[in-house]
C-alpha cells in the first residue's frame, strides 16, 4: 500500500514539474523575439545602413564620353569645360582634355546655331550672332554660370594705376590721346582692340562703350588673339604706352605676363573678392548657351543645372573661376 502511494506521489510530482517547466519557458522565449523586432535599424549596420550612409545627393549626375553633350566654347572657358567634363564623366582632366574642343567664341555660336554643338560655354552673344540665330529660326537660352570681370591692362612700367570708366571711353573715342591727360607721362596712348565678334571685343562694346563708338584702329593695333594683345601691351620699346583689355580669368589664370598690370576702374582694383561682391564696376559672366527647344529633361539642361548646384560651383571655383553670385 505504502509502495503504491509512493508511486502515485512520484507520478504527480513529475507531472507538476513538467507543467511548470513547459509553461514559463514559452513565455520567456516570446519576449526576446518581441525585443528583437523593435531593435532600431542603426543597431544592425551591416544589413540596414549601406545605402543610408552614402545617400545619392541632389546634384549627382554622370555621363560617359559617348553620352556627354557636344560642347564648344571660348578659349577662356576651356579650363572650366575640362573640369566640368572630368567631374561628370568620372575621369581625370588629362584624360578628358583631348575630347574638349573649343573653337573660340564666334565659331562656337555658329556651331550651336547650326546644330553641330549641343552646349557652349562662352561670353555673351554679339549682335551678329543674335542675327545669325534669328536667320536660322533658333532661339538661344543664355544662362550665367560663373562671375567674371572685364579688365583693362597697361605696361607694368606705366605710372598710371587706374582710370575712370569715362576716361576709358574718352581714350577709345579719341578724346584723350596722351597718358599725361590721365596722370601719366607725356606719351601717346596706343589703344589696342580685338577683332569684331571676338568675345572680348563684344564685351568691350557691350559692357564699356555701350552707345559710344570707338575709333577704328589701324590694323597693327588689332590683335586677333587675346594673348597677342596682352603681349603687345607688355612689350616695352621706349615708353610704356600701350593700353589693352581682356577678361580677368584669361589675364591672371591662363596667360600670365609679369610685364603687364591690371588697372583700377573708378578706384576699384579687379580681384576675385571685388568680382565676387560686385564691387568692381565692369561686371560680366561666362554663360552656358543652348538652343531653347532643348527638352526639359535633356542632358544639356541637366548639365547646366548641375553647374549651378553647390558641387558644380565648387568645381568651377577649384578651376580658378569666381562663383556666380
C-alpha positions as CSV (number, residue, x, y, z in Angstrom):
1,X,0.0,0.0,0.0
2,X,2.8,2.3,1.0
3,X,4.6,1.4,-2.2
4,X,1.6,2.3,-4.4
5,X,1.2,5.6,-2.5
6,X,4.9,6.4,-3.2
7,X,4.4,5.7,-6.9
8,X,1.3,7.9,-7.1
9,X,3.1,10.8,-5.3
10,X,6.1,10.4,-7.6
11,X,4.0,10.5,-10.7
12,X,2.1,13.6,-9.5
13,X,5.4,15.4,-8.8
14,X,6.7,14.5,-12.2
15,X,3.6,15.8,-14.0
16,X,3.6,19.0,-11.9
17,X,7.3,19.7,-12.7
18,X,6.6,19.1,-16.4
19,X,3.8,21.6,-16.4
20,X,5.8,24.2,-14.6
21,X,8.8,23.6,-16.8
22,X,6.8,24.0,-20.1
23,X,4.6,27.0,-19.5
24,X,7.1,29.6,-18.3
25,X,9.6,28.6,-20.9
26,X,7.1,29.5,-23.7
27,X,6.5,32.9,-22.1
28,X,10.2,33.8,-21.8
29,X,11.1,32.8,-25.4
30,X,8.5,35.2,-26.9
31,X,9.9,38.3,-25.2
32,X,13.3,38.2,-26.8
33,X,11.6,37.9,-30.2
34,X,9.5,41.0,-29.5
35,X,12.5,42.9,-28.4
36,X,14.5,41.8,-31.5
37,X,11.7,43.2,-33.7
38,X,11.9,46.6,-32.0
39,X,15.7,46.9,-32.4
40,X,16.4,50.2,-34.3
41,X,17.9,49.6,-37.8
42,X,21.1,51.5,-36.8
43,X,22.0,48.8,-34.4
44,X,22.4,46.4,-37.3
45,X,24.5,48.5,-39.7
46,X,25.7,45.6,-41.9
47,X,22.2,44.9,-43.2
48,X,20.4,48.3,-42.9
49,X,22.8,51.1,-43.5
50,X,25.0,50.6,-46.6
51,X,22.7,52.8,-48.7
52,X,21.8,55.2,-45.9
53,X,25.5,56.0,-45.1
54,X,26.0,57.5,-48.6
55,X,22.6,58.6,-50.0
56,X,22.7,60.0,-53.5
57,X,22.9,63.8,-53.4
58,X,20.6,66.0,-55.4
59,X,23.4,67.2,-57.7
60,X,24.7,63.8,-58.6
61,X,25.0,63.4,-62.4
62,X,27.1,61.1,-64.5
63,X,27.9,60.6,-68.2
64,X,30.1,58.5,-70.4
65,X,32.3,60.0,-73.2
66,X,29.6,58.9,-75.7
67,X,26.6,60.3,-73.8
68,X,28.1,63.6,-72.8
69,X,26.7,66.5,-74.8
70,X,28.8,68.0,-77.6
71,X,30.4,71.1,-76.0
72,X,32.1,74.0,-77.7
73,X,33.1,77.4,-76.4
74,X,35.5,80.3,-75.9
75,X,39.2,79.9,-75.3
76,X,38.8,81.4,-71.9
77,X,36.3,78.7,-70.8
78,X,38.5,75.7,-71.8
79,X,39.7,75.0,-68.2
80,X,36.1,75.3,-66.9
81,X,34.8,72.9,-69.6
82,X,37.6,70.4,-68.9
83,X,36.8,70.5,-65.1
84,X,33.1,70.0,-65.6
85,X,33.5,67.1,-68.1
86,X,36.1,65.4,-65.9
87,X,33.8,65.5,-62.9
88,X,30.6,64.4,-64.7
89,X,32.3,61.6,-66.8
90,X,34.4,60.4,-63.8
91,X,37.8,60.8,-65.4
92,X,40.9,62.8,-64.8
93,X,41.2,66.2,-66.5
94,X,44.2,64.9,-68.5
95,X,42.0,62.1,-69.8
96,X,39.1,64.2,-71.0
97,X,41.3,67.0,-72.4
98,X,41.6,65.5,-75.9
99,X,37.8,65.4,-76.2
100,X,37.3,69.1,-75.1
101,X,37.5,71.1,-78.3
102,X,36.6,74.8,-78.1
103,X,36.6,76.7,-81.5
104,X,36.5,80.2,-80.0
105,X,33.5,82.4,-79.2
106,X,32.1,83.2,-82.6
107,X,32.7,79.7,-84.2
108,X,31.1,78.2,-81.1
109,X,27.9,80.2,-81.6
110,X,27.9,79.3,-85.2
111,X,28.2,75.6,-84.4
112,X,25.4,75.8,-81.8
113,X,23.1,77.6,-84.2
114,X,23.9,75.1,-87.0
115,X,23.3,72.2,-84.5
116,X,26.9,71.0,-84.7
117,X,27.2,71.6,-80.9
118,X,24.7,71.0,-78.1
119,X,26.0,73.4,-75.5
120,X,28.6,76.2,-75.5
121,X,30.5,78.0,-72.6
122,X,31.0,81.5,-73.9
123,X,30.8,85.2,-73.4
124,X,27.6,87.0,-74.2
125,X,26.4,86.8,-77.9
126,X,27.2,89.7,-80.2
127,X,24.6,91.4,-82.4
128,X,25.9,89.4,-85.4
129,X,25.5,86.1,-83.5
130,X,21.9,87.0,-82.4
131,X,21.1,87.9,-86.0
132,X,22.5,84.6,-87.3
133,X,20.4,82.7,-84.8
134,X,17.3,84.6,-85.9
135,X,18.1,83.8,-89.6
136,X,18.2,80.1,-88.7
137,X,15.0,80.4,-86.6
138,X,16.9,79.4,-83.5
139,X,16.2,80.9,-80.1
140,X,19.1,80.9,-77.6
141,X,18.9,80.3,-73.9
142,X,21.7,82.2,-72.2
143,X,22.4,81.4,-68.5
144,X,25.3,82.9,-66.4
145,X,27.3,80.1,-64.8
146,X,30.3,81.9,-63.3
147,X,31.1,85.5,-62.5
148,X,33.7,87.5,-64.4
149,X,35.1,91.0,-64.9
150,X,36.2,92.9,-67.9
151,X,39.6,94.4,-67.1
152,X,42.0,96.9,-68.6
153,X,45.7,96.5,-68.5
154,X,48.8,98.6,-69.0
155,X,52.5,98.0,-69.1
156,X,53.9,97.4,-65.6
157,X,56.3,100.4,-66.0
158,X,53.4,102.8,-66.6
159,X,52.9,105.1,-63.6
160,X,49.1,105.2,-64.0
161,X,47.4,102.9,-61.6
162,X,43.9,103.3,-62.7
163,X,41.4,105.0,-65.0
164,X,37.8,106.1,-64.6
165,X,35.2,104.5,-66.9
166,X,34.7,107.8,-68.5
167,X,38.4,108.2,-69.2
168,X,38.4,104.8,-70.8
169,X,35.6,105.8,-73.1
170,X,37.3,109.1,-73.9
171,X,40.5,107.2,-74.8
172,X,38.8,104.8,-77.2
173,X,36.7,107.6,-78.8
174,X,39.8,109.7,-79.4
175,X,39.1,112.4,-76.9
176,X,42.1,111.5,-74.8
177,X,45.3,110.6,-76.7
178,X,48.1,111.1,-74.2
179,X,48.9,109.4,-70.9
180,X,49.7,112.8,-69.3
181,X,45.9,113.7,-69.6
182,X,45.2,110.9,-67.0
183,X,48.1,111.5,-64.7
184,X,50.9,109.6,-66.6
185,X,53.9,110.5,-68.6
186,X,53.9,112.6,-71.8
187,X,53.4,109.6,-74.0
188,X,50.9,109.0,-76.8
189,X,48.4,106.2,-75.8
190,X,48.5,103.2,-78.0
191,X,45.0,101.7,-77.5
192,X,44.7,98.1,-78.8
193,X,41.5,96.4,-79.8
194,X,40.3,92.9,-80.7
195,X,38.6,91.8,-84.0
196,X,34.8,92.1,-84.4
197,X,32.8,89.2,-82.9
198,X,35.7,88.1,-80.7
199,X,34.5,87.5,-77.2
200,X,36.5,90.3,-75.7
201,X,35.5,92.8,-78.4
202,X,31.8,92.1,-77.8
203,X,32.4,92.6,-74.1
204,X,34.3,95.8,-74.8
205,X,31.4,97.2,-76.9
206,X,28.6,96.0,-74.7
207,X,30.0,96.5,-71.2
208,X,32.2,99.5,-71.6
209,X,31.5,101.6,-74.7
210,X,27.7,100.9,-74.8
211,X,26.3,103.7,-77.0
212,X,29.7,105.2,-77.8
213,X,31.5,104.1,-80.9
214,X,35.3,103.5,-80.6
215,X,37.6,105.0,-83.2
216,X,38.6,102.5,-85.9
217,X,42.1,101.4,-85.0
218,X,44.9,100.9,-87.5
219,X,45.3,97.2,-88.5
220,X,48.5,96.9,-86.4
221,X,46.6,97.8,-83.3
222,X,44.1,95.0,-83.7
223,X,45.2,91.7,-82.1
224,X,43.5,88.5,-83.3
225,X,44.3,86.6,-80.2
226,X,43.8,87.7,-76.6
227,X,47.3,86.5,-75.7
228,X,48.8,88.6,-78.6
229,X,47.1,91.7,-77.1
230,X,48.5,91.1,-73.7
231,X,52.0,90.5,-75.1
232,X,51.7,93.7,-77.2
233,X,50.8,95.7,-74.0
234,X,53.7,94.1,-72.2
235,X,56.2,95.0,-75.0
236,X,58.5,97.7,-73.7
237,X,60.1,99.6,-76.5
238,X,61.0,103.1,-75.5
239,X,57.9,104.1,-73.5
240,X,55.1,102.1,-71.7
241,X,52.5,103.5,-74.0
242,X,50.0,100.6,-74.5
243,X,46.5,100.1,-73.2
244,X,44.5,96.9,-73.7
245,X,41.6,94.8,-72.3
246,X,40.6,91.3,-71.7
247,X,38.8,89.1,-69.2
248,X,40.2,88.8,-65.7
249,X,40.5,85.0,-65.7
250,X,42.4,84.9,-69.0
251,X,44.9,87.5,-67.9
252,X,45.5,86.2,-64.4
253,X,45.0,82.4,-64.7
254,X,45.5,81.4,-68.3
255,X,48.1,83.7,-69.9
256,X,50.0,85.5,-67.2
257,X,52.6,88.1,-68.0
258,X,54.5,89.9,-65.3
259,X,55.2,92.8,-67.6
260,X,51.6,93.9,-67.5
261,X,49.4,95.1,-64.7
262,X,45.7,95.4,-64.2
263,X,44.3,98.9,-63.8
264,X,41.8,100.1,-61.2
265,X,38.5,101.3,-62.7
266,X,36.7,104.0,-60.8
267,X,39.1,103.4,-57.9
268,X,38.4,99.6,-57.6
269,X,41.1,97.1,-58.4
270,X,39.9,93.8,-60.0
271,X,40.4,90.7,-58.0
272,X,38.4,87.7,-57.0
273,X,36.9,89.4,-53.9
274,X,35.8,92.6,-55.7
275,X,34.4,90.5,-58.6
276,X,32.6,88.2,-56.3
277,X,31.0,91.0,-54.3
278,X,30.2,93.0,-57.4
279,X,32.2,96.0,-56.2
280,X,34.4,96.1,-59.3
281,X,32.3,98.1,-61.8
282,X,32.6,96.2,-65.1
283,X,30.8,93.0,-64.2
284,X,30.0,90.2,-66.5
285,X,29.9,86.4,-66.6
286,X,30.6,83.3,-68.6
287,X,27.5,81.7,-69.9
288,X,26.1,78.3,-70.8
289,X,24.2,78.8,-74.1
290,X,22.0,76.2,-75.7
291,X,19.0,76.1,-78.1
292,X,15.8,76.9,-76.3
293,X,14.0,73.9,-77.8
294,X,16.0,71.5,-75.6
295,X,13.7,69.2,-73.7
296,X,13.2,69.9,-70.0
297,X,14.9,66.7,-69.1
298,X,17.6,66.8,-71.8
299,X,21.3,66.0,-70.9
300,X,22.1,69.7,-71.8
301,X,19.7,71.1,-69.3
302,X,20.8,68.6,-66.6
303,X,24.5,69.6,-67.1
304,X,23.6,73.3,-66.7
305,X,21.5,72.7,-63.6
306,X,24.4,70.7,-62.2
307,X,26.9,73.5,-62.9
308,X,24.6,75.9,-60.9
309,X,24.5,73.4,-58.0
310,X,26.7,73.7,-54.9
311,X,29.0,70.9,-56.3
312,X,29.2,72.5,-59.7
313,X,30.1,75.9,-58.4
314,X,32.8,74.3,-56.2
315,X,34.3,72.6,-59.2
316,X,34.3,76.0,-61.1
317,X,35.9,77.7,-58.2
318,X,38.6,75.0,-57.9
319,X,39.4,75.6,-61.6
320,X,40.1,79.3,-60.8
321,X,36.7,80.9,-61.7
322,X,34.5,83.0,-59.4
323,X,31.3,81.5,-58.2
324,X,28.1,83.1,-59.6
325,X,26.6,85.5,-57.1
